[in-house]
C-alpha cells in the first residue's frame, strides 16, 4: 500500500515530473517475471498471430483510430 503522504507528494508534482516518475516506476518493474497466466496468454496470442498474421492491424492504423475516437 502506498502511504498517503507519498501519494500526495507525487500528485503535487508538475505533469512532466509525474510522467517521469511513472516511467521510472514502470522501469523498476522490468525484473518482475510474468505470472503463469500472463505467460500462457502471451503464448496463445503469439500462436494466434502466427496462424492468422493478417488479422492484426499495424500500429499507425490503431493510433489513427484512437485519435479519431479520443481527440
C-alpha positions as CSV (number, residue, x, y, z in Angstrom):
1,X,0.0,0.0,0.0
2,X,1.2,3.5,-0.8
3,X,1.4,5.9,2.0
4,X,-1.0,8.9,1.7
5,X,1.9,11.3,2.2
6,X,3.9,9.7,-0.7
7,X,0.8,9.8,-2.9
8,X,0.1,13.4,-2.1
9,X,3.7,14.3,-2.9
10,X,3.5,12.5,-6.2
11,X,0.2,14.1,-7.2
12,X,1.5,17.6,-6.4
13,X,4.3,17.2,-9.0
14,X,4.1,19.0,-12.3
15,X,2.7,16.8,-15.1
16,X,6.0,16.3,-16.7
17,X,7.6,15.2,-13.4
18,X,4.7,12.8,-12.8
19,X,5.2,11.3,-16.2
20,X,9.0,10.9,-15.4
21,X,8.1,9.3,-12.1
22,X,5.7,6.9,-13.8
23,X,8.4,5.9,-16.3
24,X,10.9,5.3,-13.6
25,X,8.4,3.2,-11.6
26,X,7.5,1.2,-14.7
27,X,11.2,0.6,-15.5
28,X,11.7,-0.6,-11.9
29,X,9.4,-3.5,-12.7
30,X,11.5,-4.9,-15.5
31,X,12.8,-7.7,-13.3
32,X,9.3,-8.9,-12.3
33,X,8.5,-12.1,-14.2
34,X,5.1,-12.6,-15.7
35,X,2.7,-14.8,-13.9
36,X,1.9,-18.2,-15.3
37,X,-1.4,-16.9,-16.5
38,X,0.2,-13.9,-18.2
39,X,2.8,-16.2,-19.8
40,X,0.1,-18.5,-21.2
41,X,-1.9,-15.6,-22.5
42,X,1.1,-14.3,-24.4
43,X,1.8,-17.7,-25.8
44,X,-1.8,-18.0,-27.0
45,X,-1.7,-14.6,-28.5
46,X,1.5,-15.3,-30.4
47,X,0.2,-18.6,-31.6
48,X,-3.0,-16.9,-32.9
49,X,-0.9,-14.3,-34.7
50,X,1.2,-16.9,-36.3
51,X,-1.9,-18.7,-37.6
52,X,-3.5,-15.5,-38.9
53,X,-1.0,-12.7,-39.3
54,X,-3.3,-10.7,-41.5
55,X,-5.9,-10.5,-38.6
56,X,-3.9,-7.7,-36.9
57,X,-3.7,-4.0,-37.6
58,X,-0.5,-2.1,-37.8
59,X,0.5,0.5,-35.2
60,X,-0.3,3.5,-37.3
61,X,-3.8,2.3,-38.0
62,X,-4.5,1.7,-34.3
63,X,-3.2,5.1,-33.4
64,X,-5.3,6.8,-36.1
65,X,-8.4,5.0,-34.8
66,X,-7.7,6.0,-31.2
67,X,-7.0,9.6,-32.2
68,X,-10.3,9.7,-34.1
69,X,-12.2,8.4,-31.0
70,X,-10.5,10.5,-28.3
71,X,-9.1,13.6,-29.9
